[in-house]
């Protein structure tokens, strides 16, 4: 068996090398590391020992057979009565068949989401393809959403990745009482598109265990995601059921572990808040959303084309009236207070300008030939045909984002004081790109600032006093310890301190 596993790893490396990283990302082909597959198989064996039945194994994304190999290395042969793997990529399907057919694996080539089960299986171990939603065609999304609705009555989000549909559609393949162990990105625990999956796990099956790897412990060297293992059996959850939550280390020996009532999962939207979630906020307590309208910054679709050094932009013949000041990334902001030059550009070592022109193309060509030449070069590069630019009229205009007096970084890694996010007071007339969240005072706060400009530094201090724990709790985390905050998540933070200003 070890000789076959060595061959499998060599074949896996060869097949991976035959495609670029971007191609494998688009196809969701991230091979399960052998040590991780073995650890999961050992964990599954411990659960299986309590059963008095042979295993019928299924991997709906078999690849070269990493999980099947791990099962063959850990489960006694007498425990495995049948084994099947489904694989879309013909190269991997052929490899899996050549490697494992002699040991009993049947390989079904094809798209798992389009196949009908040949039978049901009582043991599923898998790492489904991590194909993000923007790599799925609209027609494919609609087909998958319809399948999930027809088979399970669940409404899925258009932002759901392919791995979500694999898990949901696998319900028809899993025998009653069968055990399923899934290695999937942990973001489903907290993002809105994970709602259908969270509903399935709490209502349709008995959720047994969720193991999260720490953000700094990336399991896949070629995919910057934080991973989780989800374990459940296909049976209704019993009354007073408790779920094991663990964090860090291997699933067979986690760093932390706790039992949490299933009802707690149904009561919260973000499962990363469990266990030990902070005390709930009183429904009447003010949040940042009570004081600010919070929006993402401008998404240009091609920053390197639309955002230029100010002097460079002028040299290219772009008229000043069609340039707007825009802030650089936060690493280029030396202070949390962004001072303004007399012309409204931020007082920084380097000034950046954003192209934003509403003139039709014939008029630009007639009045500003040098500017037109720059735009023509952008067309040749495909900028005008890009997703965002092609939806604007003209394509070199920008969405409106007024300068915001306060900003928060959209993403970051914890340093120094442990807070991955930074707040700024923007005294300039510069707008910001979508690497920032823009905070616009509203209501009583906006009125107070009109008469009391001395409140600005006090508000900045109050924003900077928000704890790293609170910000991290509301946001989400990705592989390598990268934290992100969406506008709605930032808006939900408690902000009672602003009432005292």
N, C-alpha and C positions, 0 to 999 in steps of 0.2 A: 504493500500500500504506500509506503514512504517513497518508493521508487516512482510510482505513478504520480504522487504529489509533486515530486521534484520535476518531473516532466511537465506537469500542469503549470507550475510556476514559470518554467522556461517559455512555454507556449504563451502564457498570459503576457509575459514581458515582450515577446515578439509581436503579438497582436496589438498591444498597447502602443508600441513604438511605431507601428505602421500608420497611426493616425496622430494628428497634431492634438495638443492639449485643448484647443478650442473646439475641434471636431468631437473629441470625447466628451467635452462639457455639453455640447449641444445634444448629444445622444444619451447623456446621463450615464456614461460608462466609467464608473469608479470602482475598481476591483476591491473586494474585501481582503484586507491583509490576512495572511494565513493564521497568524497568532490570534487575531481577533476572532476569526471564524472558529478556531479551536476552542477558545474560551466560551463562546456562545454555545457550541455543541456540548461541551462538558456541563454547562449550566442546564441545558435541555435534558441531558441524560439524567441528572439528579431529579428533575421533575418527573421524568418518565418512569423511573424505578418504582413509583407508587402505583403505576398502572399495570394491569394484568392483561395486556394485549400487545401484539406486534405493531411496529410502527409502519405506517404507509407514508412515505416522505414525498413532499413536494417543494420545489423551489421554482416560483413563477418567473424568475430572472436568473437562470442557472449560470450564465456566463461560461467560464471554463470549468465550473464545478467546485468552487472554493468551499461552499457549505456542504455539498455532498461528500467531498473528501474529508472534511472535518467530522461528519457523522460517521463515515466508515472507519475513521481512526479512533472514535470514542465509543460508539455503540457496538455491543457484541453483534456479530452477523445474524444470530438467531432472532434478534429483536427487529430486524428490518425485513418486512414482508414484501414491500413494493417501493419503488422510487421513480419519480418522474420529474423532469426538468423542462421548462418552456424557455425558448430563446428566440428573440427576433433577429439578431445578427447571424446570418448564415455561417460566417467564419467561426464564431464561438459555438454555434450549434454543432457544427462538424467536429470541432475540437473536443467538445464535451462527449459526443457520441464515440469518438475514437478512444478517448481516455477511459470512459466509464461503462460502456455498454457491457463489457465482459463481467463487470461486477453487479449488473442488474439495473442500471439506470436507463430508463426510456427517455429519449429526448424528443419533444414535440416542437418543431420549428414553427415560428409564426408570432404574431402579435398577441400577447396574453389577453389584452383587453377585448380582443375580437374572437377568442376561442371559447367554445363551450366545454365544460369539464367532462372528461371521459369517465370519471368516477369522483368520489370525494376522498380526501386524505385527512389523516388524523395528526400529522406532524408537518408544520410548515416552518422552515428556517430560510430567511431570505434577506437580501439587500436589494430592494427594487431600484429601478433606474431613477436617478435624481435629475429629471428633465424639468427645468423651470418653466413656468407658464408662458414666458415670452418666446420659448422655442416650440410651442405648440400652436399650430394653425387654428384660426377661429373655428373652422369646420370640425376639427378634431376636438377642441374644447367642448363645442356644443354636443357632439356625439357622446363624449365621456360624461358630461353633466346629465344628459338624458338617460344614459345607462344607470348612473347612480340613483337618479330619481325613480326610474321604473323598477329597479331591483330592490332598493332599500328605502325608498321614500325620503331620501335625503337631498337637500338642496346644497349643492357645492358652489364655491366661489370661482369666478373666472381666473382668480390668481392662484388657484391650487396647482401644484406641480403633479407630474405623472405618478409619483410615488403615492400620493393620496388616493388616486383612483385604483392603483394596484391593490392597496390594502382593502379598500371598500369592496371592489369587485371580487376579491379572493374569498369573500363570504360564501359564495356559491360553491367553492372548491373545498371548503373546510368541513369535515364531518361533524355532526353534533358531538359536543364534548371534546372536539379536537383541540390541539395545542398549537398556537401560532407565536412565533418569535420573529420580530421585525427589527431590522437595523435601518433607521430612517433619520433624516435631519430633525433635530430637536425643536426647530422653530415652530412646528405645528402646535407645540404646547402653549404658545402665547399669541400667535398672529391670527388675524380675523379669518384667513382662509382655512385655518385648522379647525374651525367650529364644527364642520360636518364630521370630521374625524373624531373630535372629542365627544360629540354626541353619540357616534357609533360605539365608542369604547365604553361609555357609561350606561348606555341604554340597551344595546343589542347583544353584547357579549359580557363575559366576566373578566374584567381587567385585573390581572394578577400582579403585575410588576412593571414599573417604569424605571429604567436605569439611565441616568444622564452622565455623560462624560464631561469633565470640566472644559470650559472654553479654551484653556491653554493646552489641552490634551487632544489635539486634532488627530482623528483616527485615519484620515485619508490624506496622504501627502499631496494629492493633486486636486483636492476640493476643500476650500476653506469654509467648512461647515462644522457646527457642533452637532455631535451625533447622540442619539438615544436608542435604547433597546426597549421595545414595547412587547409585553407578553400578555396573552389573554387566551381564554378557552371559549369555544363557541357554545355558550349556554347562558341562560338568563342569570343576572347577578342575584345572589341570595340576599335576604334581608340582613341589614347590619354588616354588609360586606366591607372588608378593609383591603386597601391596596398597598403593596410595598413600594415605597419610593426610596431610591438610592442614588448616590452621587459620588463620582470620582472613583478611579481605579477600575479594575476589571469587574464584570458583573458577578463573577464567582467570589470575589472578595472586595466589596465596595468600601470606600473610605467612610461613608456615612449611610445609614439606613434607618427608615422609620415607617411605621404602619399608619396609614391615613384613611379615615372613613371615606367610602365612595361618595357619600353625600357631600363631602367637602369639595370634591371635584365638580359636582354639579352646581355648586354655589359660587364658583369663581370663573371668570373668563380666561384668566392666565394661570395655567397650571404651574408655571415656574414660581408662582407665589407660594406653592406648597412644598414641604411643610414649613411651619414657623413663619407664616405670612404676617406682616405687620397688622396691627389692629385696624379694622375697617374705619374708613373716614365717615364721619357723620354726614348724612345726606344733605344737611344744611350748611356744612362747613364750606367756606370759599376755596376754590381751586384757582390755579393760574388762568384757567379758562374763564373764570369770573371777571378777570381784570384785563385779559389780553385776547385779541384775535390772533391766532397762531397759524402761520402758513409756511410751507416750504419755499425756499428761494427759487430763482428762475432756472428752468431747465432749458438750455439753448439747443441741445441735441448735438452740438459740436463746439465745445468750449474753445478748442485750439483755433478755430476759425473766427468765431464771433467775439472772443475776448482777447484783446491785444494790449501790449504796452501802449500807453497813450501816445507817446511820441512816434512810435512805429505806425500807429493808426493814422496819424496826421500825415506822416510821410507817404503813406499809401494813397493819399488824396481823399480820405474819408472826411467829409465836412464835420466840424465840431458839433454842429447842431444835431447830428445823427450819431453822436457818441454819448453814452451815459456812464458816469463813474460807477465802478463795481468793485467790491472788496475782493482781495486775494484770499487764499486759504488761511485758516487760523494760524498756521505755523509762521506766517509772515506778519502777524499782528503782535508786536512786542508788548502791547499794553492792553488792558481790558477796556480802556477808554480810547476810542478812535476819534482823534481830533480832526477838525476840518480846515482846509485851506480856504482862502477867500472865494474861490470859484466853486466850492462845494465838493471838490475831490478830497479824499482822505489825505491827511498829512502823513504820508508814508514815504519810505525810500524809493519805492517804485509805484507809479500810478497805473492802474488798469482801466481800460475803457471797453464798454460793451456796444457793439454795433446794433442800432435799433432805428430803422428807417421805414417810414410808411409810404414813401413815394413809389409809384408804379415803375416798373422796369424801363419803359420808354423814356420817362422823364429823367431817371438816373442816368441812362445812357446819353441823353442829350446834354444834361447840365453838368454831370460829373464824370467825364470819361475815364479818369484814373480809378475812381471808386468803382465804376462799372467793370473795369478790367479785373479788379479784385473779386467782384462778385462772379464774373465769368469763370475765373479760376476755381472758385468754390463749386460752381456747377459741374465743372469738369471732374472735380474730386468726388462728386456724388452728394455733396452737402445738401443741395436743394431737394434732392429726392429722399433724404432721410426721413425717418418716422415723424419727428417733431416738426422739422422745417417744412415738410410737404403739406402740413396741416395749417400752416400760417399763411396769411396773405397780406403783403408779400412775404416770401419765405425768409427774408432777412429782417423782418420785424420781430419783436419779442413780446411775450406775455407781460402784462403790467404787474410790476411789483414795486410799489412805492418804497422809498427808503424807510427802514424800520429803526426806531430809536434803540431797540434792544434786540440782541441776537443770541442764539444758542447754537453751538455746533451740533450738527446732525449726527455725527458719529465720532468715535474716538476710543483710545485705549487708556486704561487707568495708569497714571503716573504720579509720582510725588505724593499728593494728598489722597490718591486713590480715586479721584473723580475723573471719569473719562470725558466729561462734558465741560465746556467753558462758556461763560456768559460775557457779553460785551455791551457797552453803551456806545452807540454809534451817533456821533455828533456831526457827521458829514452828510452829504446828500447822496452817498453811494448806496446802490441797491446791492443785492447779494445773490450768489448762485445757490443751487440746491444742496450745497454742502452745509448750509445754515438753515435754522428755523428762525423765522422772522416774527417778532413779538410786537404787535401794534396795540397800545393802550386803548381801552374802550370804556364806555360808561362813565362812572364817577371818577375813575382814575384818569381818563383822558381830560375830563373837565378840570380836575385838580392840577394837572400839569400845565394847563394853560395859564393859570393864575400863580402857580408856585413852581417855577423852574428849579428851585432848590431841591425838589423831590427826586430829580433824576439820579443823582449819585446815591441817594438813599434806596431807591428802587434797585439799582445795580447791586448794592450791598446785600439787599434782601434776596435777590436772585442767586447771588454767589453763596448765600448761606444755605441754600437747598442742599441737603446731604447727598453724598454719592450713593448711599444705600437706597434712598428714595428714587433717585433718577434711574439707577440701574434696575430697581424693582419694576418701575413703570415701562422701561424700554425692553430691548431684546438683545441677546448676545449671540455672536457668531464665532466660528473657529478662530483660534489665535487671540481670543479675548477682545474682539472688536464689538463695541457696544453701539446701538443705534436707538434713536428716539424719533417717533413720528409725531406730527403736531397734536393729534388727539391724545397721545400718551403723555406728552409734556403738559398739555392742558389739564390733565387729571390730577396733577400734583397739588397737595394742600398748600395754600398760600395765605393763611390767616394773618401772617405777619404784616402783609401789605395793608391790612385794616388799621394797623397801629401807626402808620406813617402820618 
